[in-house]
Amino acid sequence: MSGVVVLGGAGGIGSAVVRALSAEGRRVAVVDIAPPPADRTGVPWIRGDATDPAVIGAAFDALGSVTGLVHCLLSEHRAPFAEQTTDALRRVLDVGAVSALEPLQQLVARAGGRPCAAVLVSSIHAGLAWGGQAPYAMAKAALEALGRAAAVELGPRGLRCNVVRPGFVMVPRNEHRWRDAATRDALTGVQPLGELAQPDDIARVIAFLLGDQARLVSGETVTVDGAMTAALPEPTG
């Protein structure tokens, strides 16, 4: 079975994707600046900067045959809008969006006309605004635009490219929020389904989009947020 390169495989969603794909018998290679965890034996782990084409090439080389790609990279610069800088903005955009260009190009080139699939992990921030998060929101919006362009322009060469847009997910980077009972109750209260997403919930959607059952799904953005952004934020009564 051909392999899947996972960019950002050490993160909360990324590590769940590695588990889900491995459980399906897919061969996986990971790119991350973090070292591999102890339970990731047998998974090629390329430790380096995913904005470096050489690092990306090493991940593809580690698997040989690759027909899948998952982009789980992110960067942030949390600051009020008036205090943001162009340097910080460019770095967040480079990591969060520009870094997907080279891997998508390599995926299609190495697939050599065979069907291949990519999933880019965005965020509901791509379509909303939250104080202090302008660079992150911009990067995710740009990533979604890149995914649509890839689906249209590279579709004739065999690529399916989709975006998954999670809402709040219980990952380690925001553990301080969901561990606090009051904050967790508030977050759950704006979820019509009344349940916060686990990383595995997002990983299962990604695995589906990579698989043959989604063979005609391309150019789509799939929101996984328990209908949180579908609710009209208007007081009742």
N, C-alpha and C positions, 0 to 999 in steps of 0.2 A: 504494500500500500504506500502511495506517495506521501510526502511529508508536509508539515505545516510549520512555518516560522512564526513564532510568537514574540512580538516586540513588547518589552515590559512584562515579562513573564514572572517577575518576582513580586509584583503588586497584588493587591487583593483580588481584583477581577482577573488579571493575567495569570496568577497561579491557579485560580479556579478553572480557567480555560485549559491550562496544561493538564490538569487532572481529568477534565471531561474528555479531552481529545485522546489522552493516553488510555482512558477506560474504554474508548471505542476501538482501540488498537491502532490509532493513528501515530505515526512517527512524528516527533516534535523536536524542534530546536528552539532555544530561547536566547534572546538578546536582552541583556539588562546590565546596568552599572553595578547592581548588587551581586554578591556572591550567591551561588546556588544553596538552597537549604539542604539539610542532610538527607531528606527523603526523595531527592530528585536524582538519584543514581540512574544511570542509563539514558538520561536526557542530555544531549549536547548543549552545553551552556557557554555562550559566547559573552564574556564579560567585557563590556566596552560601551562607548557612546553610540547610540543608534542613529545619530545624525551623521556618522562617518560611513561612507559607502563601503570602505574596506571591511568594517565590522559586519555590515549587512551581508556582504559577499561571503564572509567566513561562515555565517549561519546557513546560507543556502548551500555552500560547499559541504557543510557537515552532514547534510541529508542526501545530497546527490539529486534525487528526484523530488521536486517540490511543486505542489499544485495548490497550496493554501497559505494564506497570510492573515495574521491577526495583529492589529495595531492597537496597543493598550498604553501608549505613552502619554504622559502629561507633565506639564510644568505650571507653576503658579508664581505670581508676584502679587501678594495681597497688600493692597494699599489703597487709600482714597484716590478717586480719579485725579484730583488736583496734584497728587504726589507721585503719580506714575511717571516713568521715564521711558524714552524711546528705546534705550538699550535693554531695559527689562522687558519691554513689550516684544522686541525682536527675538529675544531669547525664548520667551514663552511660545511665540509663534513657530520658531524653528523646531523646538522639541515637540510641541503639540500638534502641528499640522504639516510643516514643510518636510519633516522627517518621514512622512508617508510616501513622498514622491518616488524616491529611489527604490524602496522595496517593491512598490507596485510595478515600476518599470522592470525590475529584475525578475519579478514573478512571471510576468507575461513573456519576457525574453526566454527565460529558462523553461517555461512550459512548452515552448516551441509549437504553439497552435493547439495544444491539448486544452480541454476545459480546465479552468482554474478559478479560484474564488478567494476573495478578500473581504474581511470584515473590519471596519474601523470603529473604534469605541469612542463615541462622543459623550455628550451629557445634555441634560435638559437646560443647562446654562447656555447652550448654543442658541436657544430661542427666547431666553429670558435675561433679565438683568438683576444682579445682586450686588450690593455695595461692596466695593473693594476687590471685585473679581473681574474687572474689565478685560485684562489680558487673557485670562483663562476662557472666558466666554467667546472672545474673538477667535482664539485658537480652535475651539471646538466648532464654531460656525464655519471657519475656513476648512477644517477637516471634512465637514459634511459636504461642502462645495466641491472639494477635491474628489471625494468619493463619487459624487454624481457625474463629474466630468470623466473620471476613469471608467465608470460603467458605460457611458455613451461612446467615448472615443476608443476604448479598448475592448468593448464588447465584441466587435467583429473579429478580434484576435483570440476570443475564447474566454475573456475575463468576465466573471460576475463580481460586482463590488457593491456591498451594502454597508449601511451604518446602523449601529445599535446605540440608542440614546437612553442610557439609564437615568433614573431619578436618584433619590437618596439610596445608597447601598451601604450596608454595614461592613465596611472595610477598615483595616487598621488605621489608615490615615485620618479617619474621622471618628475613631473609637471614643474620643473624649465627649462626643455628642450623644452617641447612642448608649453609652454606659451610664450617663446621667439620666435618672428616672424622669425628671420633669421635662427635659429636652426630648427624650425618646417619646414620651406621651404626646408632646406637641407635634413631633414629626409624624407620628402614627395618626394623629387626629386629622391631618390634611390628606391622608391616603384613603380614598373611597373604599378600597379593599381592606383597610385597617391593618396592614401588615407591611413592615419594612423589608426591602429586598436583601437577600443574601447574595454573595458573589456567585454562588452556584446557580442562582436563578438567571443571572446574566449569561453565564457560561453556557448554559443549556440552549439559550436562544442563538448564541454565536455558533455553537456546534451544529445546530440545525441549518443555519444559513450557509455553512461551509459544505453541507452534505448534498447528496443527489436529490433528496426530497424537495430541495429548494432550487432545483435546476433552472427554473425560469424566473426566479426572484432576483432582480438586479436593479440598482439605482434607487433602492428604497431606504428610508430611515425608519427603523422600528423602535418605538418608544416603549421602554419597560419601566413604568413608574407607578403601577397600581392605579392608574387613571388620575393621578395627582394633577397633571397639567391639563386634563380634560375638564376639570371642575371650574366653573365660573366663580371667581373670588368676589362674590357679591353677598352682602348680609341678607339673611332671610327674615321673613316677618313683615 
